[in-house]
């Protein structure tokens, strides 16, 4: 039976490649289906047991095993094909690549196949960026590249002379030497206006956020998510927390349960009546796979190349599938002062047969009120006076959702209050619609920006008042004013806000934790802006600070010059390091041989020192004694145990004065 050390020594390159491949595939495994994970594990175990226990492998000597391997491969491919809906994309493509790598590991025999597996491992490293491009993922990918490069070093160590840690040291040194050139290429390589290749069509699957519909529970579910939605940098002082309404989808139609936007997108901006302070800001929007852009209410200057609808939804021309940065200007106290009969008719529509108790209550208020403002005040006072509660979770409605909320459960999140208030206004004859988006945001003092997270998602109401226009009314503020004035974190338990319970008891530790969290987010933001988002505009901004115009000719010349300088520096440092490592005794003896060569007696590399000395003594008899003395000292210092400093000094002095 083979012992483990013998197996490791005999299959050294195989084990290194298997370990590197497994490290490259490991980040994908939590996302893979069971057939893919089990298939790769089976292929890996088969190959390792073949090396350890001598199990037969599928090759020309075992035709039956080849057939078995082929049937297994077809079965896994078929499972991937059907489980992913018969489509090729990110998920199915990565799964196929994992299975192919496992099959190549199982059947590889030649040196060419080993190199092919290494290149597959490198490609698997890249595919991780289909899912995430953050700093932890980048560090993990560097680690994987380090391992794969070390496996290539072992593959080329034919004599097995490298110690177990030496391939890793050599790989790390190679990556460190490549780093300056990589950075120079990243900064100076001309940016193209579009991507080099298209992402798979499912590359943005799983992106969550606000949708074009609102029903009970879908916004409250976002309030449990701590993921960033967007970041905002203001020119000057940010608006007060109560003014931080970030407008998104506007929902006009309801079927009694779900609110939806209007089917017609009339693409012209409405007239605004601007009041209060003007705020200029830049938004860095995270991908959400929808078209809308979030702006502070109410925007007066829109992002470049955006579309603006009649109900003041600001849209990108295509879904936002990558981080987007845009600039706008807003007046938080402004109003939309334009509406036509179609707008107002749609904003009064009530679904037939729904909300009878709510409609009756609103009509009672209408009959006893003299103006829309009085009806609005009565509705808000109703929320304050009755035992309504602001809660993430609401009791499941029995029957009509709005009637049950207003008269029975009285517990709900912002979508419950906005929906009920809008129905009340319509039933009272006041045009109203639901607006969804975000409210609030937490200032990050480290990064100097406002961070709006998914849990800041919010819904409110707009009502039409003749002479004033569309006016924002937020019924949530009547029940939970702290939610509007101080943010969502004050209205939900600390654990749901991402704050560990233990920190609540210690303000100093809490402050330290917040500073650490802000620092991490600021670093991530800079990474997103200057690494992930390093595009043509960013490159031009950076180079303009250095006084360089970002033209192709300048970039090419600069990149060539820097690459030459870096490579020359590395070459010189390697030569200097090699010269420092050279044996001084051998270097002195080489100078001695060089003098004899200049005198017409070169020494071949195969000739030993005493043979050469004998031949040199015959050629130069007058210097024979000195030649034999120098050779004897050299052999004694080089091959003997003599390390006496006096002997070394005598040896160097003899060579220094030697002449023929």
Secondary structure as GFF3:
##gff-version 3
##sequence-region A 1 660
A	DSSP	alpha_helix	4	10	.	.	.	ID=ss1
A	DSSP	alpha_helix	12	29	.	.	.	ID=ss2
A	DSSP	alpha_helix	34	52	.	.	.	ID=ss3
A	DSSP	alpha_helix	63	83	.	.	.	ID=ss4
A	DSSP	alpha_helix	90	107	.	.	.	ID=ss5
A	DSSP	alpha_helix	111	127	.	.	.	ID=ss6
A	DSSP	three_ten_helix	128	130	.	.	.	ID=ss7
A	DSSP	alpha_helix	135	155	.	.	.	ID=ss8
A	DSSP	alpha_helix	166	188	.	.	.	ID=ss9
A	DSSP	beta_strand	213	214	.	.	.	ID=ss10
A	DSSP	three_ten_helix	222	224	.	.	.	ID=ss11
A	DSSP	beta_strand	228	235	.	.	.	ID=ss12
A	DSSP	three_ten_helix	241	243	.	.	.	ID=ss13
A	DSSP	beta_strand	245	251	.	.	.	ID=ss14
A	DSSP	beta_strand	253	254	.	.	.	ID=ss15
A	DSSP	beta_strand	259	260	.	.	.	ID=ss16
A	DSSP	beta_strand	272	273	.	.	.	ID=ss17
A	DSSP	beta_strand	278	285	.	.	.	ID=ss18
A	DSSP	beta_strand	295	296	.	.	.	ID=ss19
A	DSSP	beta_strand	299	301	.	.	.	ID=ss20
A	DSSP	beta_strand	307	308	.	.	.	ID=ss21
A	DSSP	beta_strand	314	315	.	.	.	ID=ss22
A	DSSP	beta_strand	324	331	.	.	.	ID=ss23
A	DSSP	beta_strand	335	336	.	.	.	ID=ss24
A	DSSP	alpha_helix	341	346	.	.	.	ID=ss25
A	DSSP	alpha_helix	356	367	.	.	.	ID=ss26
A	DSSP	alpha_helix	372	385	.	.	.	ID=ss27
A	DSSP	beta_strand	389	390	.	.	.	ID=ss28
A	DSSP	alpha_helix	401	404	.	.	.	ID=ss29
A	DSSP	pi_helix	405	409	.	.	.	ID=ss30
A	DSSP	beta_strand	411	412	.	.	.	ID=ss31
A	DSSP	alpha_helix	414	427	.	.	.	ID=ss32
A	DSSP	beta_strand	432	439	.	.	.	ID=ss33
A	DSSP	beta_strand	442	444	.	.	.	ID=ss34
A	DSSP	beta_strand	449	453	.	.	.	ID=ss35
A	DSSP	three_ten_helix	454	456	.	.	.	ID=ss36
A	DSSP	beta_strand	457	465	.	.	.	ID=ss37
A	DSSP	beta_strand	469	473	.	.	.	ID=ss38
A	DSSP	alpha_helix	476	479	.	.	.	ID=ss39
A	DSSP	alpha_helix	481	486	.	.	.	ID=ss40
A	DSSP	three_ten_helix	488	490	.	.	.	ID=ss41
A	DSSP	three_ten_helix	501	505	.	.	.	ID=ss42
A	DSSP	alpha_helix	507	527	.	.	.	ID=ss43
A	DSSP	pi_helix	528	532	.	.	.	ID=ss44
A	DSSP	alpha_helix	536	545	.	.	.	ID=ss45
A	DSSP	alpha_helix	552	581	.	.	.	ID=ss46
A	DSSP	alpha_helix	584	598	.	.	.	ID=ss47
A	DSSP	alpha_helix	609	619	.	.	.	ID=ss48
A	DSSP	three_ten_helix	621	623	.	.	.	ID=ss49
A	DSSP	alpha_helix	624	639	.	.	.	ID=ss50
A	DSSP	alpha_helix	645	657	.	.	.	ID=ss51
###
